[in-house]
Amino acid sequence: MAKRKIVDVHLHLYDHRENRHEFLESEDKVFRALVGDYSALPRTYTFDDYLTDASDVEIEGLVWNEFLSTDPVKEVRWAQSAAEKLPVPVALVGLVDLLAPALEETLEVYSQCSKLVAVRQHMGWDQQNALRRFAPRGDLLTDARLFQGLKTLTKYGYKCSLEMFAPQLKDLRAVVEKNPDISFWIPVIGWPLDLSKAGFTRWKQDMQALSALSNVDVSVSVLECVFGMDWAVADATPWVEALFETFGAGRIMFGSHRPLCKLSRSFPNPYRAYEKFIASLTESEQDAVFRKNAATWFFEGTTVRRRTEASG
């Protein structure tokens, strides 16, 4: 049987000897609150390590996400150099602070890295749990500086992910709607916190509202952090089915979240679960969510406009 062809939209490659990741040097309470016990996480995870873990699929592209280093620009430059040597297409996602005064300076450096096609910012804010807060405040999505930062981002043509928890999705709609020239993607299925029936209903309503905007897609990954390290297919199925109902197979992408997915006791290889989610789809739809959507989104038409070109 032929291996499934994939473009993995969520993975991390890193080397603690090249970049410093404080949460790998000592336990970070915030990081632990998000992913659970991560003491088994390796301090270095290379492309060869990834290939070993992904030996059951055929890799046609990787979307290499930043990994919270102490120097995001240095990390991107290192990743660019490493990606140039890899035998598969690679798209880099760099860390930004869209509200920072030095945003344009960071983007100018990023624009010299040809593999970088997207940026992301961690905005997760759990109103109930102070340890699950990656942002300095919970109202950044309504801050005027964010909108100014996104205006600056438009000059560079980068795609954008604002990683947040489900209760924040209601504020994301205005952000996406007011920035039609930016392609956004929602990671972690919108990161639900309330897994009750009421929580599901609110999450679905917010995702439905976002799906009405043509410049936003969604990725399925990090399910072990949403549903727990012993998660079952049945836990996630209603949520994933709701995504197919609202966004359709043409706007959904799958990612592994390697190596963190290996912390899961039930699905250290989440693609085995993904196969169950898509069993009712046509072959063409299956190929779309595993490969074609991401290939188009991250690798086609992603030539980044330099600032001088954009302003000229």
Secondary structure, 3 states (H helix, E strand, C coil): CCCEEEEEEEECCEECCCCCCHHHHCCCHHHHHHHCCCCCCCCEECHHHHHHHCCCEEEEEEEEECCCCCCHHHHHHHHHHHHCCCCCCEEEEEECCCCCCCHHHHHHHHCCCCCEEEEEEECCECCCCCCCECCCCCCHHHCHHHHHHHHHHHCCCCEEEEECCHHHHHHHHHHHHCCCCCCEEECHHHCCCCCCHHHHHHHHHHHHHHHCCCCEEEEECCHHHHHCCCCCHHHHHHHHHHHHHHCCHHHEEECCCECHHHHCCCCCCCHHHHHHHCCCCCHHHHHHHHHHHHHHHHHCCCCCCCHHHHHC
